[in-house]
Amino acid sequence: MFSYPKAVFTIALDEGGTLRAIAEPTHSAAWESSKKIAVTR
């Protein structure tokens, strides 16, 4: 069985960058995901 966790949040940035999510569970393989963030005005 798979789950699809989701998080929603708002942040204020002066410039873009990369958002990284890292999980290190104790009973399964670790994973990492990243997404580029662009700041528009």
PQR file of N, CA, C, O and H, with PARSE charges and radii, in Angstrom:
ATOM      1  N   MET A   1       0.843  -1.186   0.000 -0.4000 1.5000
ATOM      2  CA  MET A   1       0.000   0.000   0.000 -0.0000 2.0000
ATOM      3  C   MET A   1       0.886   1.245   0.000  0.5500 1.7000
ATOM      4  O   MET A   1       1.837   1.338   0.775 -0.5500 1.4000
ATOM      5  N   PHE A   2       0.573   2.181  -0.857 -0.4000 1.5000
ATOM      6  CA  PHE A   2       1.341   3.415  -0.971 -0.0000 2.0000
ATOM      7  C   PHE A   2       0.508   4.583  -0.461  0.5500 1.7000
ATOM      8  O   PHE A   2      -0.719   4.585  -0.566 -0.5500 1.4000
ATOM      9  H   PHE A   2      -0.200   2.106  -1.487  0.4000 1.0000
ATOM     10  N   SER A   3       1.192   5.563   0.086 -0.4000 1.5000
ATOM     11  CA  SER A   3       0.504   6.797   0.471 -0.0000 2.0000
ATOM     12  C   SER A   3       1.121   7.952  -0.311  0.5500 1.7000
ATOM     13  O   SER A   3       2.254   7.861  -0.783 -0.5500 1.4000
ATOM     14  H   SER A   3       2.188   5.561   0.171  0.4000 1.0000
ATOM     15  N   TYR A   4       0.387   9.001  -0.437 -0.4000 1.5000
ATOM     16  CA  TYR A   4       0.842  10.175  -1.167 -0.0000 2.0000
ATOM     17  C   TYR A   4       0.777  11.382  -0.245  0.5500 1.7000
ATOM     18  O   TYR A   4      -0.176  12.158  -0.304 -0.5500 1.4000
ATOM     19  H   TYR A   4      -0.534   9.075  -0.054  0.4000 1.0000
ATOM     20  N   PRO A   5       1.788  11.548   0.610 -0.5600 1.5000
ATOM     21  CA  PRO A   5       1.761  12.681   1.538  0.2800 2.0000
ATOM     22  C   PRO A   5       1.849  14.012   0.782  0.5500 1.7000
ATOM     23  O   PRO A   5       2.473  14.103  -0.275 -0.5500 1.4000
ATOM     24  N   LYS A   6       1.224  15.013   1.336 -0.4000 1.5000
ATOM     25  CA  LYS A   6       1.194  16.327   0.701 -0.0000 2.0000
ATOM     26  C   LYS A   6       1.320  17.382   1.791  0.5500 1.7000
ATOM     27  O   LYS A   6       0.713  17.271   2.857 -0.5500 1.4000
ATOM     28  H   LYS A   6       0.716  14.939   2.195  0.4000 1.0000
ATOM     29  N   ALA A   7       2.113  18.400   1.508 -0.4000 1.5000
ATOM     30  CA  ALA A   7       2.255  19.523   2.436 -0.0000 2.0000
ATOM     31  C   ALA A   7       2.049  20.810   1.651  0.5500 1.7000
ATOM     32  O   ALA A   7       2.542  20.951   0.532 -0.5500 1.4000
ATOM     33  H   ALA A   7       2.606  18.490   0.642  0.4000 1.0000
ATOM     34  N   VAL A   8       1.328  21.735   2.237 -0.4000 1.5000
ATOM     35  CA  VAL A   8       1.091  23.033   1.612 -0.0000 2.0000
ATOM     36  C   VAL A   8       1.514  24.110   2.604  0.5500 1.7000
ATOM     37  O   VAL A   8       1.087  24.100   3.758 -0.5500 1.4000
ATOM     38  H   VAL A   8       0.928  21.621   3.147  0.4000 1.0000
ATOM     39  N   PHE A   9       2.354  25.036   2.153 -0.4000 1.5000
ATOM     40  CA  PHE A   9       2.775  26.117   3.026 -0.0000 2.0000
ATOM     41  C   PHE A   9       3.109  27.345   2.196  0.5500 1.7000
ATOM     42  O   PHE A   9       3.347  27.248   0.992 -0.5500 1.4000
ATOM     43  H   PHE A   9       2.702  25.044   1.216  0.4000 1.0000
ATOM     44  N   THR A  10       3.124  28.482   2.838 -0.4000 1.5000
ATOM     45  CA  THR A  10       3.430  29.754   2.188 -0.0000 2.0000
ATOM     46  C   THR A  10       4.706  30.318   2.793  0.5500 1.7000
ATOM     47  O   THR A  10       4.856  30.358   4.015 -0.5500 1.4000
ATOM     48  H   THR A  10       2.930  28.561   3.816  0.4000 1.0000
ATOM     49  N   ILE A  11       5.623  30.754   1.940 -0.4000 1.5000
ATOM     50  CA  ILE A  11       6.863  31.363   2.410 -0.0000 2.0000
ATOM     51  C   ILE A  11       7.112  32.652   1.644  0.5500 1.7000
ATOM     52  O   ILE A  11       6.618  32.819   0.528 -0.5500 1.4000
ATOM     53  H   ILE A  11       5.501  30.721   0.948  0.4000 1.0000
ATOM     54  N   ALA A  12       7.871  33.562   2.233 -0.4000 1.5000
ATOM     55  CA  ALA A  12       8.250  34.813   1.567 -0.0000 2.0000
ATOM     56  C   ALA A  12       9.735  34.720   1.210  0.5500 1.7000
ATOM     57  O   ALA A  12      10.574  34.472   2.075 -0.5500 1.4000
ATOM     58  H   ALA A  12       8.272  33.427   3.139  0.4000 1.0000
ATOM     59  N   LEU A  13      10.046  34.920  -0.061 -0.4000 1.5000
ATOM     60  CA  LEU A  13      11.424  34.838  -0.533 -0.0000 2.0000
ATOM     61  C   LEU A  13      11.824  36.116  -1.253  0.5500 1.7000
ATOM     62  O   LEU A  13      11.010  36.722  -1.950 -0.5500 1.4000
ATOM     63  H   LEU A  13       9.364  35.122  -0.764  0.4000 1.0000
ATOM     64  N   ASP A  14      13.068  36.523  -1.089 -0.4000 1.5000
ATOM     65  CA  ASP A  14      13.601  37.654  -1.840 -0.0000 2.0000
ATOM     66  C   ASP A  14      14.126  37.217  -3.203  0.5500 1.7000
ATOM     67  O   ASP A  14      14.159  38.005  -4.149 -0.5500 1.4000
ATOM     68  H   ASP A  14      13.729  36.031  -0.523  0.4000 1.0000
ATOM     69  N   GLU A  15      14.536  35.955  -3.294 -0.4000 1.5000
ATOM     70  CA  GLU A  15      15.048  35.440  -4.559 -0.0000 2.0000
ATOM     71  C   GLU A  15      14.707  33.957  -4.662  0.5500 1.7000
ATOM     72  O   GLU A  15      14.353  33.318  -3.671 -0.5500 1.4000
ATOM     73  H   GLU A  15      14.509  35.315  -2.526  0.4000 1.0000
ATOM     74  N   GLY A  16      14.818  33.425  -5.863 -0.4000 1.5000
ATOM     75  CA  GLY A  16      14.500  32.021  -6.093 -0.0000 2.0000
ATOM     76  C   GLY A  16      15.581  31.104  -5.560  0.5500 1.7000
ATOM     77  O   GLY A  16      16.572  31.552  -4.984 -0.5500 1.4000
ATOM     78  H   GLY A  16      15.105  33.944  -6.668  0.4000 1.0000
ATOM     79  N   GLY A  17      15.377  29.838  -5.758 -0.4000 1.5000
ATOM     80  CA  GLY A  17      16.331  28.840  -5.297 -0.0000 2.0000
ATOM     81  C   GLY A  17      15.760  27.459  -5.520  0.5500 1.7000
ATOM     82  O   GLY A  17      14.962  27.249  -6.434 -0.5500 1.4000
ATOM     83  H   GLY A  17      14.572  29.474  -6.226  0.4000 1.0000
ATOM     84  N   THR A  18      16.163  26.525  -4.695 -0.4000 1.5000
ATOM     85  CA  THR A  18      15.696  25.149  -4.797 -0.0000 2.0000
ATOM     86  C   THR A  18      15.140  24.705  -3.454  0.5500 1.7000
ATOM     87  O   THR A  18      15.793  24.854  -2.421 -0.5500 1.4000
ATOM     88  H   THR A  18      16.811  26.695  -3.953  0.4000 1.0000
ATOM     89  N   LEU A  19      13.949  24.167  -3.473 -0.4000 1.5000
ATOM     90  CA  LEU A  19      13.332  23.596  -2.279 -0.0000 2.0000
ATOM     91  C   LEU A  19      13.638  22.103  -2.285  0.5500 1.7000
ATOM     92  O   LEU A  19      13.378  21.422  -3.277 -0.5500 1.4000
ATOM     93  H   LEU A  19      13.418  24.046  -4.312  0.4000 1.0000
ATOM     94  N   ARG A  20      14.185  21.593  -1.196 -0.4000 1.5000
ATOM     95  CA  ARG A  20      14.529  20.173  -1.101 -0.0000 2.0000
ATOM     96  C   ARG A  20      13.754  19.514   0.022  0.5500 1.7000
ATOM     97  O   ARG A  20      13.613  20.078   1.107 -0.5500 1.4000
ATOM     98  H   ARG A  20      14.396  22.146  -0.390  0.4000 1.0000
ATOM     99  N   ALA A  21      13.254  18.320  -0.242 -0.4000 1.5000
ATOM    100  CA  ALA A  21      12.583  17.494   0.771 -0.0000 2.0000
ATOM    101  C   ALA A  21      13.374  16.195   0.890  0.5500 1.7000
ATOM    102  O   ALA A  21      13.673  15.544  -0.112 -0.5500 1.4000
ATOM    103  H   ALA A  21      13.369  17.862  -1.123  0.4000 1.0000
ATOM    104  N   ILE A  22      13.707  15.828   2.118 -0.4000 1.5000
ATOM    105  CA  ILE A  22      14.493  14.623   2.367 -0.0000 2.0000
ATOM    106  C   ILE A  22      13.782  13.790   3.426  0.5500 1.7000
ATOM    107  O   ILE A  22      13.353  14.319   4.452 -0.5500 1.4000
ATOM    108  H   ILE A  22      13.464  16.356   2.931  0.4000 1.0000
ATOM    109  N   ALA A  23      13.657  12.497   3.181 -0.4000 1.5000
ATOM    110  CA  ALA A  23      13.066  11.585   4.163 -0.0000 2.0000
ATOM    111  C   ALA A  23      14.072  10.481   4.464  0.5500 1.7000
ATOM    112  O   ALA A  23      14.675   9.911   3.554 -0.5500 1.4000
ATOM    113  H   ALA A  23      14.005  12.068   2.348  0.4000 1.0000
ATOM    114  N   GLU A  24      14.244  10.190   5.733 -0.4000 1.5000
ATOM    115  CA  GLU A  24      15.124   9.106   6.148 -0.0000 2.0000
ATOM    116  C   GLU A  24      14.357   8.178   7.088  0.5500 1.7000
ATOM    117  O   GLU A  24      14.588   8.200   8.297 -0.5500 1.4000
ATOM    118  H   GLU A  24      13.754  10.653   6.472  0.4000 1.0000
ATOM    119  N   PRO A  25      13.456   7.371   6.554 -0.5600 1.5000
ATOM    120  CA  PRO A  25      12.673   6.474   7.390  0.2800 2.0000
ATOM    121  C   PRO A  25      13.564   5.393   8.017  0.5500 1.7000
ATOM    122  O   PRO A  25      14.625   5.067   7.485 -0.5500 1.4000
ATOM    123  N   THR A  26      13.129   4.856   9.129 -0.4000 1.5000
ATOM    124  CA  THR A  26      13.936   3.848   9.822 -0.0000 2.0000
ATOM    125  C   THR A  26      13.807   2.455   9.210  0.5500 1.7000
ATOM    126  O   THR A  26      14.705   1.630   9.385 -0.5500 1.4000
ATOM    127  H   THR A  26      12.267   5.120   9.562  0.4000 1.0000
ATOM    128  N   HIS A  27      12.715   2.170   8.497 -0.4000 1.5000
ATOM    129  CA  HIS A  27      12.491   0.815   7.990 -0.0000 2.0000
ATOM    130  C   HIS A  27      12.434   0.718   6.472  0.5500 1.7000
ATOM    131  O   HIS A  27      12.006  -0.308   5.944 -0.5500 1.4000
ATOM    132  H   HIS A  27      11.987   2.840   8.355  0.4000 1.0000
ATOM    133  N   SER A  28      12.846   1.740   5.769 -0.4000 1.5000
ATOM    134  CA  SER A  28      12.854   1.679   4.309 -0.0000 2.0000
ATOM    135  C   SER A  28      13.934   2.613   3.768  0.5500 1.7000
ATOM    136  O   SER A  28      14.621   3.289   4.534 -0.5500 1.4000
ATOM    137  H   SER A  28      13.194   2.574   6.198  0.4000 1.0000
ATOM    138  N   ALA A  29      14.073   2.644   2.467 -0.4000 1.5000
ATOM    139  CA  ALA A  29      15.121   3.439   1.835 -0.0000 2.0000
ATOM    140  C   ALA A  29      14.838   4.930   1.948  0.5500 1.7000
ATOM    141  O   ALA A  29      13.685   5.357   1.904 -0.5500 1.4000
ATOM    142  H   ALA A  29      13.515   2.094   1.846  0.4000 1.0000
ATOM    143  N   ALA A  30      15.893   5.712   2.094 -0.4000 1.5000
ATOM    144  CA  ALA A  30      15.771   7.170   2.137 -0.0000 2.0000
ATOM    145  C   ALA A  30      15.448   7.681   0.735  0.5500 1.7000
ATOM    146  O   ALA A  30      15.737   7.014  -0.258 -0.5500 1.4000
ATOM    147  H   ALA A  30      16.830   5.365   2.130  0.4000 1.0000
ATOM    148  N   TRP A  31      14.851   8.864   0.661 -0.4000 1.5000
ATOM    149  CA  TRP A  31      14.582   9.488  -0.632 -0.0000 2.0000
ATOM    150  C   TRP A  31      14.749  10.990  -0.515  0.5500 1.7000
ATOM    151  O   TRP A  31      14.699  11.557   0.576 -0.5500 1.4000
ATOM    152  H   TRP A  31      14.616   9.406   1.468  0.4000 1.0000
ATOM    153  N   GLU A  32      14.945  11.616  -1.649 -0.4000 1.5000
ATOM    154  CA  GLU A  32      15.083  13.077  -1.721 -0.0000 2.0000
ATOM    155  C   GLU A  32      14.395  13.550  -2.989  0.5500 1.7000
ATOM    156  O   GLU A  32      14.414  12.868  -4.013 -0.5500 1.4000
ATOM    157  H   GLU A  32      14.985  11.156  -2.536  0.4000 1.0000
ATOM    158  N   SER A  33      13.785  14.728  -2.908 -0.4000 1.5000
ATOM    159  CA  SER A  33      13.160  15.337  -4.064 -0.0000 2.0000
ATOM    160  C   SER A  33      13.449  16.832  -4.013  0.5500 1.7000
ATOM    161  O   SER A  33      13.606  17.393  -2.928 -0.5500 1.4000
ATOM    162  H   SER A  33      13.769  15.282  -2.076  0.4000 1.0000
ATOM    163  N   SER A  34      13.518  17.473  -5.157 -0.4000 1.5000
ATOM    164  CA  SER A  34      13.769  18.917  -5.175 -0.0000 2.0000
ATOM    165  C   SER A  34      12.941  19.570  -6.275  0.5500 1.7000
ATOM    166  O   SER A  34      12.528  18.928  -7.241 -0.5500 1.4000
ATOM    167  H   SER A  34      13.390  17.017  -6.037  0.4000 1.0000
ATOM    168  N   LYS A  35      12.714  20.864  -6.096 -0.4000 1.5000
ATOM    169  CA  LYS A  35      11.935  21.631  -7.066 -0.0000 2.0000
ATOM    170  C   LYS A  35      12.514  23.045  -7.125  0.5500 1.7000
ATOM    171  O   LYS A  35      12.727  23.678  -6.091 -0.5500 1.4000
ATOM    172  H   LYS A  35      13.049  21.386  -5.311  0.4000 1.0000
ATOM    173  N   LYS A  36      12.764  23.528  -8.323 -0.4000 1.5000
ATOM    174  CA  LYS A  36      13.250  24.899  -8.501 -0.0000 2.0000
ATOM    175  C   LYS A  36      12.123  25.872  -8.193  0.5500 1.7000
ATOM    176  O   LYS A  36      10.968  25.629  -8.542 -0.5500 1.4000
ATOM    177  H   LYS A  36      12.591  23.014  -9.163  0.4000 1.0000
ATOM    178  N   ILE A  37      12.464  26.975  -7.537 -0.4000 1.5000
ATOM    179  CA  ILE A  37      11.482  28.004  -7.210 -0.0000 2.0000
ATOM    180  C   ILE A  37      11.917  29.310  -7.858  0.5500 1.7000
ATOM    181  O   ILE A  37      13.056  29.745  -7.690 -0.5500 1.4000
ATOM    182  H   ILE A  37      13.403  27.172  -7.253  0.4000 1.0000
ATOM    183  N   ALA A  38      11.010  29.931  -8.596 -0.4000 1.5000
ATOM    184  CA  ALA A  38      11.269  31.219  -9.220 -0.0000 2.0000
ATOM    185  C   ALA A  38      10.423  32.272  -8.507  0.5500 1.7000
ATOM    186  O   ALA A  38       9.243  32.047  -8.238 -0.5500 1.4000
ATOM    187  H   ALA A  38      10.084  29.578  -8.732  0.4000 1.0000
ATOM    188  N   VAL A  39      11.021  33.411  -8.205 -0.4000 1.5000
ATOM    189  CA  VAL A  39      10.296  34.510  -7.560 -0.0000 2.0000
ATOM    190  C   VAL A  39       9.826  35.473  -8.644  0.5500 1.7000
ATOM    191  O   VAL A  39      10.630  35.972  -9.432 -0.5500 1.4000
ATOM    192  H   VAL A  39      11.979  33.594  -8.423  0.4000 1.0000
ATOM    193  N   THR A  40       8.539  35.726  -8.678 -0.4000 1.5000
ATOM    194  CA  THR A  40       7.978  36.679  -9.642 -0.0000 2.0000
ATOM    195  C   THR A  40       7.408  37.862  -8.875  0.5500 1.7000
ATOM    196  O   THR A  40       6.918  37.710  -7.756 -0.5500 1.4000
ATOM    197  H   THR A  40       7.886  35.321  -8.038  0.4000 1.0000
ATOM    198  N   ARG A  41       7.473  38.992  -9.459 -0.4000 1.5000
ATOM    199  CA  ARG A  41       6.982  40.211  -8.797 -0.0000 2.0000
ATOM    200  C   ARG A  41       5.908  40.862  -9.619  0.5500 1.7000
ATOM    201  O   ARG A  41       5.372  41.899  -9.227 -0.5500 1.4000
ATOM    202  H   ARG A  41       7.871  39.116 -10.368  0.4000 1.0000
TER
END
